[in-house]
Amino acid sequence: MIASGVAAGFLVESFRDSCQALRPGALLRRYQGLFEILLWLVLGIASFYLLFYLRDGAWRIYDPLAQIVGIITYELWFRQPMLIGRRVFIRLVVQPIWWILHLVVTIIRHIVRILVKILMVIIWPFLKIIKKIPRRSLQKK
C-alpha cells in the first residue's frame, strides 16, 4: 500500500505538471480541478482493487495510513528520481512518437495539396469553358 501511495503521488503530480504545460484555454486546464477529482476517484478505486487483488478484499485500518505514508515518502525521497525518470521517458519515447505523428500528418497534408493542384490543372480548362457557356446562352440574339 505504501507503493500505491508513491504511485498516486507521482500520478497526481504528473497530472498537475501536464495541465500547467497546456495552453491556458485548453479544456483540460480550464477544468483541472474537476479532472483532478476524477483522477483521485480513479486512484481510490484502483487502490480498492489492489486490496481486493492482494488480500481478497480485507481492508485494515493501516491501509489508508500506508497510502498517506507512501505519498509523503514520494514527496521526501522519490520525487526527484521519478521526475528525472519522467523527463527521460518523455524525451526518449513520447517526443519521438509525437515527431513521427507530426511528420506523417505533414506528409499526408502535402500529398493532398499536390493532388488538389494536379486535379485543378486537369479541371481548369473545363472550368474556363463552363464559365463561357452561360454567357453566350444568355446573350440576346
N, C-alpha and C positions, 0 to 999 in steps of 0.2 A: 504494500500500500504506500510505502514511502516512495518507491519508484514511480507509482502512478501520480503522486503529488509532484515529483520532479517533472514528469512529463506534462502534467497540467500547467505548471508554472511556465514551462518552455512554450507550450502551445498558446497560452494566453498572451505572453509577451511577444511571440512571433506574430500573432494576430494584430496586436496593437501597433507594432512596428510596420506591418504591411499596410494597415489602414492609414498611417501617417505618411507613407510613401506615395499614396494615391493623390490625385489632384483634388482640390477642395470640393468640387462639385460632384464627385463620384458618389454613386448610390451607397456603396459600402461605407464610405467615410461619413456621409450625412447621417446614416442610421447606425453608426458604430456602436452606440450603447445597446440598441436592440439586438444587433448581431452578437455582441459580446455576451449578453444574457443567454441567447440561444446557444452560444459556444459553451457557457458554463452548464447549461442544461444537458447538452450532449456529453460533456465530460462527467457530469453526475451519473447519467445513465450508463456510460461506459464503465465508471468505477463500480456500480452495482452489478453490471455484467461480469466484471473482473472478479468481484466477490462470489458471484454465483458460479463462475467457472472454476475458481481456485478452491473455494470452501463449501461448495454446494449450497450457497445462499446464506450461510451462517454469518450474521452480522454481529460484530463485537464492538464494545464502546471505544476501544482504542483504534478502530479503523479510521474514523474521521480525524482523530488526533494524529495518526500516522500520515495521513494525507497533508495535513497542515504542516507537520514536521518536514514532509517532502518538499512542499512549496518553499518553506523557509530555507531548507538545505539547498534548494536550487538557487535561491537569491544569494546565499552566502558563498557557496563553493562551486556550483556547477554552471553559473550564469555565463562567465567569461569563456570557458572552454566550449560550451554549447553554442554561444553566439559566433565564435570563430568557426566552429563546425558548420553552422548555418550559412555563414558567408562563403565558405569553401564550397558547400553544396550548391549554392546559388551560382557561383562563378563557374563551377565545373559541369553542372548538369542543367540548371534552369536556363541560364543565359545562352548556351549553345543551342538548346532546343528552341528558344524564343527566336534566335537569329535565323535558324533554319526555316521556321514557320514564316518569318517575315520575308526571307528570300524567296520561298515558294509563292507567297502571295504576290510579291513584286514581279516575279517571272510570269505568273498567270495574268496579272494585270497588263504587262507589256505585250504578251501574246494576244490578248483580247483586243488591245488597241491596234496592233498590227493587222489583225483580221478585219476589224472595222474599217481601217483605212483601205485595205485591199478591196473590201466589199464596196466602199464608197467610190473607188476608182472604176470598178466594174459597173456600178449603177449610175454614175454621173452622166454618161451620155443619154441614158434613158430619161433621167430627170430633166435634162435640158429639152428633150423632145416633148415630154409631157407638159412642161411649162409653156411651150409654144402652141400646142394644140388647142387648148381652151381659148386663147386669144384670137386665133383665126376663126374658130367656130362662132364666136360671139360678135365678130365684126359685122357691120351692115354690108349688104351686097349692093 
